[in-house]
């Protein structure tokens, strides 16, 4: 017997056990038996777990029956699992898209429709967060608006939406929830999980409202102005010195500086854009009954209640200072191929699964009867392609940031509100919120002529108004006027873009794209480039007074002069085709300079990203080099920091000393990193890590003593503009720390404190040795599951559902816009490029794309996060379009038969 083979193997009998050890042997046998049982149980649990998590994985190869089809449909998937769908009719095409997206992402779709209908508590259970979200969404009435929208859509749009819904329902019909998505199994451990309701076209339309809400423009700035004014004024309600009002309004304005159009150029040269709309003038208005009340505690209480209510709506697309996008298009005169190139990377909230679903939609024979031959990025839950290209046109979208919301301060008494000298009846309705596992919640919703009252939705401690003599004026409340609460034609626009063939078609489609207001850049295969601003843009009266009436501040609802007077006609919205410059950059900066009509907003992104893109393009052109797709991708990943360009020279001038006036060598080690730094936020850069800490601390030291916690600076482009304007004024009041009563701080003292504290912070957060510092160790992306990433879910489940953490370069207001929130103290990525695409109009098969996670919404799928590493590295995948290119990259083929 071999010495390394134990006794009992190969039939040899085991040696006898001595009597003294027989009792221990029985114990051991018992332990072995228990261990064996544990192993069996572990294997059984493992098998159950594997079966459970893999049960929802769809069939992607072979043949399946899809009820309602007129003919066979082919679904070809590539190595990343992206579906390219081929059908004979539009209805079959969208029916198959609904089926395939339900295969891949039905839970995501179901979650979204519960949110948009105000029924989240029906899905996730008795959660106050869910109930609050439902209350606010019901108050908006997103689904009610979608129901009205359905009535005005084009017949073919209705047909496509219905076909898509039929495809979704064909997939979920007769399937147990556990066969559809793992999330239902997890939720089933704590709440009842019924079979999903059939998908309805209204579910798709309501999703457009959620998208519009997250991309709505300047509502945050509008509320922040009112909150900041209240903090600065600090006066009780009532009479107030007009000079003091003007002073406080001016101080608020310093926190919202005008757009510097000379430094960061607008999207369009106004000389190339005919504009005809003029602002409505209303002269001689007095605001004595309005401006002083903005400082009153009862009105500030109402504004705070509105702010809290609106924050309760779940983020579905993106929100906050980091929500923006890059897009640009270069004409053939500057490209290697002689045809245009187009790039787009929307900056949105990042989660798992990612918000975009890549797809190709192809009619087998493109004709008047079936004209779709389009590929790009869609939303699971809505048919068609939102961003992408067809055989003739490519288009990209970025948020225009137009001011499409206004808050109205209302005087409410019982069930009436003040309009002029009269009290009019509020429009009211009552809705019931069903709670899975809990009691129903009754919600009374009140609206004025301006829109729903949002300040009463959530229970909050409110400051009551002091009694007044005579007729009581009632309580202050806040209502919301928003363009998306009127039915519109955005659904029609999606299919118009998909079928467009030239610049005129793009302009016509843009006229239908009413909400959200987006910048549209486009290029055609016959060599044209262009820009078009779509959107339903309010026209406001110009009312004289100390508080601007341009939509940047809340408006007095009792004064009809502040009501919207209409919308900018689509024909007057800015646009251009083939500008002389030969390229167009639209990255959330101003569309036109201030004072140019039509008025869109004053609250733009401040244009640091857009100007950097322009600079890089111009450098290529001036050098004589031609731009190619690789150049476009490199620009998308540029991580040069405009913050560093503005601050590093001053930081290096500071004499870092201790309290005794002696050089602080320890603190200076951080400062020294900046001397030879190239000002790029590379993930392995020590200087980038240190500079980010300096910027974070500078904002805290400068502003936290002046501003309420709810509006502390997150550090986006507006705050860079604010600080840049302050740098030349060494004794600006914001430099002074109001908490140090006996000392008045100046600019250099604040810079020194930021330098020193950043060194100490990174010593704690990373290492005492600066050689150990790396930006990517601080600046990481942790993608969270859209529902199950919360403390109520067991850690091992969260770990399974959430993709791995990745280190990231870039930062806020950088072209590679991986934003972070300075007010939180954390450098974690809060939003970023949700996808990247570059379209080559010379050879569409040479285009590239990538999304942040993957094509599948199933954690057990290899396509759940298989694009994450590629995306994080700034790389992309080939994007086949023609039938031959698609077939050559196909890994799975599913045939859907009638």
N, C-alpha and C positions, 0 to 999 in steps of 0.2 A: 504494500500500500504506500502510495506516495506520502511523504511526510507532511505535505501541505494540504492534504485532503482529510477532513475530519472523519472520525469514526462514525459508522452508521451509513456512510455513503457507499455506493456500489454493492450493497447487500451485506456488508460486514456487520455482525452484531455489535451493539455498544458494549463496553466493558461493564462489569457489575458495579453497582453503587454500594459503597460501604454502609453498614447499618447506621452508623452515627450520622450519616448525611442524608438518610432517606427522608426525614421530615423536611429538611431544607429543600430537597428535590421537589416534594409535593408543593411547597410554597412557590418554588420557581416555576413549576408547571402551571400553578394558578396564575402567576404573574404573566407567564408566556401566553396563557389562554386569554387573559384580559388584554394583553398587548395585541394579540391577534385579532380580538374583537374590535379594539380601537382602530387597528389598521383597516379592518373590513369596513367599519363605520366611516373612516376617513375616505376610503376609496369610494364608498357609496355616496358620501357627501360630495366628493370631487366630481364623480360621474354626474350626480344630480346638478351640480353647479355648471358643469360644462354643457350638459344638455339644456339647462335653463337659459344660459346666456347665448347659446347658439341656436336655440329654437327659432328666434325671429329672423335669422338670416334668410334672405330671399333666394329663390331660384333665378340664376342669371344665364343659364345655358339650357338648350333643349327647346321644348315646345310647351306652351300653356294656352289655355282657352281664355279669351277676353270677350265677354258678352257685349254685343252692340257694335262690334267692328263690322265694316263693310268688306274688308279684305285683310290679307295677312299684313302684319307689321313686324319689322325687324328692329331689334334693339342690340346694337353692337357696343361692347364695353372694352376700353383699352386697359393698359396695365395699372392705371389708377382707378379703374372701376367707373369711369365717366361714361354715361350712356349717350350714344348717338342713335336717334330714332328715325326710321324711314317708313313712310306710309303713303297711301294713294290720295287721301283726302285730308283737309285740315281737321275735320272732326276726329278721324282716326288718329291723326298725329297727336292732338291734345288729349284724346281719351287714353292713348298709350302713355303720354307724359304723366297724366294723373296716376295711372297704374304704377309706373316705374318710381315716381317720387313717393308714393305711398309705400312701395316696397322698401325704399331706402330710408325714408324719413317721416313716417306717419306720426310718430309721437311728437316730434317737433311741430308738425302742422297742427296737431290736436291741441298742444299747449298754446300755440299762438291764437287759435280761434277761441279758446277759453278765455285768454287774456283780453282779446279785442271785444268779446261779447260781455265782459264783466262777469265771467262765470269761473274764475280761477279756483275759488273755494269749492266748487263742485268737483274739481279734478284732484286737488291736493289735500283737501280736508280743512279742519277747523283751525286755521292759521290766521292770526290777526293781520299779518302782512298780506295774505291773500284776500281777506275780506276788505281791507282798506283799499287794495288795488281795485277790487271789483266796484267799490263805492265810487271811486273817482272815474273809472272807465264808464260806468253806467251814467254818471253825471254828464260826461261828454256825449254819450249816446252814439258811439262809433257805429254800432251795428244798425241802429235806427237810420243813421245817415246812409249807410251802405244799402239798406233796403230801398231808400228813396233813389239812390244812384242807379240801382238795377233798372228802374223804370225808364231812365233816359239814355241808356247805352244803345249803341248801334246793334241791330239784329245779329250781325255776324259775331260781334263780341259776346253777346249772350250765348250764342251757339257754342263758341269756343269754351266759355266758362262752364257751360252745362256738360259738354263732352268731357272736360277735365274732371268735373265732379263725378261723372259716371265712371270714369276710369278709377278714381280713388275708391269709390264704393264697391266696384267689382273686386278690388283687392281685399278690402277689409271684411266683405260679406262672408259670413260663416266661419270667420277666424276668431278664435279665442284671443283675448287681449294679450296673453302670454306668448302667442304666436306672432303678434304684431310688433311688440317692442318689449325689451327687458324692463324699461321704466315702469310699465304697468305691473309687472311682477313685484318690483320693489315697493311701489305705492300700495299694492295689495296687502302688504304686511301691516299696514296701519289704517287704511281706509277701504271702503267698498269700491271695487273697480268694475263697473258694468261694461257691456259691449259698447264700443264707440258708436256714437250717433252717425248716421250717414252724412257725408260731406255735402255741403250746399254751396252753390255759387256765391251766396252772400258771405260765406266764410272767407272766400278769396278776396272779395271787395273790402271787407272789414280790415284785412291785413294791410291794405294800402293806407288806411287811416293810421294804423300804428306806425308804419314807415314814415308817413308825413309828420306824425307827432314828434318822433325822435329827431327829425331833420327840419324842425319848424322855424329856426332862425333865432331871434334875439330875446325870447321871452325871459331867459335867465338874467340878461343884462337889464331889462326893464324893471324887474323886481329888485335887483341889486341896487339900482339907482335910488329907488324909494327907501330901501332899508338903510343905505348909506346916508341919505339925506336925514332920515330920522335920527341917526346916531350923531351926525354933525350938528344938527339944529338943536336937539335936546330941549326943546321948548314945549310947554303945554299947548293944548288946543286953543285956538282963538286968535286974537290980533297978534300981529308980528311985524316988526320993522321991515319995510320993503327992502331996505339996504341989506339987512341981515339975511333975508330970503335970497337975494341975488348972490350974496357972498357964499351961502351954503350950497346953492345950486352950482356956482362956479367951482367950488371945491370938489363936489361930486364929479363934475366934468373932467377934472384932472385925472380921475381914475378911469375915464373913458375917453382917451385923447382922440382927436380927429385922425383920420387915415392919412398917412404921409405919402401922398401920391407921387411926389417928386423922387422919393427914395425907392419905393416899391410900386412899380408901375401897375395901373389897372389892367384888366383883361383886354380892353379895347381902347384904341386911340379914338377919342371922341370925334376927330375930324373925319373918320371913316364911317361914322354911324349917324344916320339921320334920326333926330329925335324931335317929337312934336308936342308931347303932352306937357301941360303946364300945371303947377300946383294950384289948388283952389285957395283963394285969398279970403280971409275973414278978418276984417280990421276992427281994432278998438275993443277987443275982448278984455274983460277984467277977470283976474284970477284970485281976487281977495278972498273968495269963499273956498278956494281950492289949495293953493300953494301952502299956506300956513298949516293946514290940517295934515299935510304929509309928515309933519313933525310930531303930531299928536300920538299919544300912546295907544289910544283906541284904534286909530287907523293903522298904525304900525302893527298892532295885534292882528288886525284883519289881513294885512299883507303877509305876515308871518304864517297865518293859518292857510292862506292860499298857496304859499310856497311849500309848506309841508304836505298839503294835499297832492300837489302836482308831482312832488318827489316820490309819492307812493306808487306811481305807475311803473311797472317793470320796464327795464331797458330791453328793447327787442332788437334794435338796430344799432344805435349809438347815441350818446348824449354827452354834453359838456364841452369844455374847451378843446379837447383832443379830437372831437368829431369833425372831420373835414374830408379832404381828398386832394389828390394831385391828378391833373390831367393836362396833357398837351399834345399838340399835333404839329408835325413838321411837313412842309410841302416838298414836292419832289426835287425842287431846285437845290435843296440842301441835303439830299439823301443819296446813298450809294446806288440805289436802284433807279432813281429818277421818278419814283412814285412816293406818295405820302407814307408816313409812319405815325401811329397813334398810340399813346400810353395812358393808362388809367390805373389808379390804386386807391379806392375809397377807404378812408380811415374811419373805422367804426369800432364799437365794442367787440371784443374778441371773446368767444365762448366755444363750448363744444356741444353739438357740432357747429361749425362755422355757419354764418348766415347765408352764404352763397351755395347754390347747387349748380354745378357745371352741367351743361346739356347741349346737345345738337338736335335740331328739329329740321328734318329734310323731307320735302315732297319727292317721291320717286321720279316724277316728271313735273318740273316746275312750269306752271301754266297759269292762265287767268283763273282757272278753277281751283288750283292748289299752288299758291305762290310762295310758300315758306321754304327757305333754304338758309337757315340761320343757326348760329352757334354762339354760346357765351355763358353768362352767369344769370341764373334765374333764382327766384325765391321758391322754396318748397311750399306749395300751397297756392301758387298763382301760375297760370299757364303762360307760355311764351318765354322770351329772353328779355331781361331788363337792361343789361349792358353786354355788348358784343359786336358781332358783325354778320352781315349776310354776304352774298356774292358781289354786291355792288357798293355797300356802305359800311363803315365801322363807326361806332359812336361810344363815347365815354361820358360819364356823369360825375359831377361834383356838386356839393351843396352850395347853392348860391348865397344862402344866409339872408335872403330878403326878409323884411319885417312883415310877417303875415299874421301876427298875433298882437292884440292889444288887451291890456287889463283895464277895466273900467271900475272906478270907485263908485259904488252905488250907495244911496241912502235908502234903507229898507225899514219899513214899519209894518209889522204884522205880515199880511200877504200882499203888500203894495210896495212900490218903489217910486222915488221922486223923479219926475221928468218936467223940467221947467218949474212951474208953480203948481203942478198937478201931481196927484198920487195915482199911479196906474197899477192895475192888478198884475201880480207876478203870474207867469205861466208855470203851473206845477203838475207833477205827475209822481206817482208812487210805484216803485219797483221792489220786487222781492228777490233777495239774494239767497239762493240755496247753498247750504253748507254741508258738505259730505261729512256725516258723523256729528253734526252740530245742529243748533237751532237756526231756523230761517231768520234773516235780517231784513227788516223793512226799511226802505230808503226813500225819503221824500226829496225830490229834486225840484229846484226852483230856477227859473230863467227870466232874464229881462230881455229887452229888445236887442241887447248886445250879445247875449249868449248865456250859458249856464253860470250860476253862482257857485264858485269853487271854494270859497272861504268857510262855508258851513258844512262841508262834506265830512270831515273828520272831527271827532270831539277833541277840543283843545281848550285850555284855560285862556279865556279872552278878557281883555280889559274892557270894562263897561264904560260907556260914555257918561260923562257927568250930566246931571239933570240941567235942563235949560228952561228959562221962562217962556211962556207962550206955547205955540204948537211944537211938540217934540219933532226933531228931524229924523228920528229913528237911528238905527245902528248902521255903522259902516260895514259894507261887504264888498267883495271883489268878484266881478264877473269876467268871463273870457270871451273875447271875439276872435275867431280863428277861421281862416278861409276854408279849411278842410271840413268844417261843420256844415258847409253847403254842398249839396250833391254836385259831382263833377264828372269829367270824361277821361280821367287818367287811365282807366282800364282800356278805353279805346286807343289811347296814345301808345300803349305798349305794343299792340299789334300793328299800329301804323309805323312805328320804328322798325319792327321786324320785317315789314314789307317795303320799306323805303328803297328808292333806287338813285336818288339824286338830292341836291341841296334843297330844292323846292319841297320835295317830300319831307325832308327833315324839318323844315320850317313849319309845314302844315301839321306834322305830328307834334311838334313842340307846342303849338297853339292848343292842343288837347291836353297836354301834360300840365294840369292845373296845380296839383299839389303832390309832393312837396316841390317848392321852387328850386330848380336845379340849373347849373351851368351845363350846357350840352356842347361838346366838341365833336366834330365829325370829319371824316375824310372819305373820298370816293375812289374807286379803282380807276376812274378815268382822270384822276389827278387833282381834284379840288379839295380844299380844306375849308373848314368854317366853324363858326360859333353861333349859338342861338340861346338867348335867355327865354325860358318859358315861364309859366307860373301865373297864378291869379294874384295880382299885386294890388293891395288896397290904395285908394286915393284918399288922402286926409286933408282937411282944411288947415290952412296956416293961421292959427289963432295967436294973436299977440299976447304976451304975458311973460312972467319970470321963468315959468317952467316950459320947456319946448313942447310943441304940439305935434312933433313929427313922428310920434310912435315910440320914442325912446323912454318916455316916462308913462306911468299909469295916467288915465284920463278921467275927468269928472263925468260920470254917467248921466248926471242930471242936466248937463248942458248940451243941447242938441248940436251945437256948433262943433263939438268934438267927435260926432258920429262920422263913420266912413261915408264918403260921398259917391262911391262906385269903385270900379276896377280899371286898371290900365288896359286899354285895348291891346289884344295880342299883336296887332300890326305895328304897335309902337314899342314893343319890347326890343331891346338891343340885340343886334346880330350882324355878322359880317361873313362874307365869302371871299377867300383868296386875298387876305390883307397883304399890303406891300411888304411887310416885314418878313413874310414867308414862314412864320410859325405863330401859334397861339398857345398861351399858357393860362389855364383856369384852375387855380388852386385855392379857392375861397377868398381871394383878395377882392378889392373893389372892382366892380364891373366897369364903371365909369367914374371920372373924378367928381368930387363934391360940387354941387351946383348944377350938375347936368341932369336933364330930365330923360326918362321918367325917374322919379325918386324911388329907390328900391330899399335903402336902409342907410344908416350911418355905422351900424355895428358889424363891420366886416372882420374877418380874420385880417391881421395887420400886414400880411403879404411877405413875410420873410421866406417862406417856402417857395412861393411863386417867383420871387425875385432871384432866389438861388437857382431855380430851374432855368430862368431866362439867362442868367449869367453863364451857366454851364453850356447852354445851347449856343449862346453868342460866341463863347470862346472857341467852340468847334467851328463855327461858321467863319469867324475872323481868321482862324489858323489855316483855312482852306481844306480842312478835313471834312469829309462827308459823313453824315450821321447814318448809323445802321441800327438794327434791332438791339445789338449788344450795347451800344452807346445808350440807348433809351433805358435799358435795364440797369445799367451802371448809375444813371442819374436817379432812377427810382430808389437806389440803395445808398445814395449820398448821405453822409452823416456829419457834415460840417455844421458847426453850431453858430448861429448868429448871436446867441447870448455871449459866447466866448469872445467873439469879435468886438462886441460892445464893452465888455467888462474887463477882460484880461489886461489890457494896457494900464488901466487904473489900479487893478489889483497888484500888478508888479511894481507900481510906484509906491506902494504903502511900506512904511518902515514898521515892521512887526516887532513891537516892543512889549515888555511886561510892565507892570505897574510902577516899576522903578526907572523906567526909561531905558532899560537894557534890552538889546536884541534878544528876542525869544527864538532861539535856534530850533527848538522843537516845533513850534508853529510854522516857522519859516521853511521847514522841510516840505510842507504841503505847497506853500507859495512857490518854491523853487521848481516844482513839477511843471508849472505853467510857462516857464521861461522859454523852453524849446518845443512846446507843444504845438502841433499843427492844427489844433482846434477842431479835430474830428472826434466824435463820440464813438470811437471803436470799442467793442466790448472788452478787449484786453488792455485798454488804456488806463493807467493809474491816474494820469492827469484829468481824464474825463470824469472818473469817479470823484476826485477831489473837487473839481469845478462844480459838479452837480450838487455836492454838499454845501459849497459856498453859496450857490444860488438859492437853494432851499432855505438856508439860515438867514441870508440877506432879506428874503421876503418876510420871514418871521420877525426878525428884529425891527424891520422898517414899518410893517403894516399891522401886525397883530394887536398892537395897543390901540389902534385907531378904528378897527373894523370889527363888527360882530363875527362870531365864529362861523355863522352860516355863509358869509361872503369873504372869508379869508382867501388870499390869492392862491389859485391852483398852479400858476406859473406859466400859463399859455402866452400866446403872442401879445395879448393886450397888456399883460404885466411887463413884458419886455419893453413895449412902447412907453408905458408909464415910467419905468425906471430910467430908460434912456433920456426921457424929457427931464428927469430930476437930476441927472448926473452933473449938469452944468450949474445947478443951483445948490451949493454946498450947505446952505442953511434952510432948505425947504422944510416946512413944518413936519412933513412925514418922516424926515430923518430923526427928529427928536423923539425919544422914548418918554411918553407921558407918565410912565411909572416911576421914572427917576425925577422927582419933583425939583430937586435942587440943582440939576444939571441939564443943560441943553445940548444934546448930541448933534454932531454935524456929519456930513457925508463920510469923511475919512474915518471917523470913529466907528461908524457902522460897518464900513468895509473891513476895518481891522478886527472887529468882533466876529464878523462872518468868517474871515480867514482863520482866526484862532479856533473858533468853535468847530469849524469843519474838520480841522486836524484832529481835535479831540474826539469828535463823533466817529470818524472813520477808524480811529484807534480802537474804539469800542466795537464798531460794526464790522470791521474787517481785520485789522492787525496793527500793531505798533509800527511795523516796518512798512514804509511806503512801497517797497518793492513787491509786497504781497497784494497791493490794491489792484483791482480790475473793475471796470465799469460793469461788465457782465455779471459779476458776483452780486451786485446790488440791483441791477436793472434786469429783472427776470420776468418772464411771462408764465403765469400759472393759469392755464385755461380751465375754467370751471364749467361743469355741466349746467345746462340752462335751468334745470329744476333741482337736481339732486346734490348740488354743491352747497350744502348748508349743514349746520351743526346738528340738526335733528337726524341726519342720515349717518349710519355707522361709518367709521373711518375707512374700513376696508372696502365698503361700497363706493365711497367717494374716490378712494384711490384707484379703483377699477374704472370708474366712469370718467375721471378727469385725466386728460393727457399729461404726459410728462412735462416738468418744468424745463424751460429753455432760457439760456442767457441771450440777451439781445443788445445790439448796438442802437444808435439813434437816440431820439428823445423828442420832447415837445417842440413844435415849430421848426423841426428839422425835416428835410425832404423825406428821409426814412422816419416817418412820424410815429415812433413808438412812445406815445405820451405817458407821462406820470403826473401824479397829483402832489405838488409841493405842500399843500395844506395838510395832507394826511401824514406827512413825515416819511412816507415810504417811497421808494424808487420803483416799485412794482409797475409793470406796464398796465395801463388802464384802457388804452385803445391803440389801434395801429392799422396798418394796411391789411384790410380784410381779404384782399386778393390783389394780385398784380397781373396786368396783361399788357402785351405789346402786339399791335396788329400791323402786319406788313401788307400794304395795299398792292404791292407788286406781286407777291406770292403769299396768298393767304395761308398756305400750309407751312410757311416759315414763321408764322406768328407763335407767340409763347404765352403761357398762362400758368397760374398756380393759385391755390387757395390755402387758407391758414390751417385747416385740419385735413379734410378728405371728402370723398364723395358720399360716404355712408354715415348714417346716424346711429348705427349699431356698434356698440363698443366691442363686440366680439369680431367685427369685420376687420380684415386687414386694411381696409380703406377708411377706417374711422379717423386715423391720424397719420396716414402714410405720406401726406404732403407737408406735414409740420416741419420736419427737419430741412427739407428743401426750401420751404418758405423762410424759415428763420435764417438760413444761410444766404438769403437773397438770390436764390437760383430759381429757375422755372422749368417747365416741361414743354415739349413740343405740343402744338395745338393743331391737330389735323382737321381739315375742313372738307376737301374734295372727297368724293366717294372712294377713289383709289387710295388716298392717303389714310382715310379712316379704316378701310379694310386691311391695309398692310399692318396697322397697329392693333388690330382687334385680338383680344384674348378670350372673350366669351360672346356667344351669339344666342340671343333668346328670340324665338319666333312666337309671336302672339297671333292666334288664329281665331276667327269668328266662332 
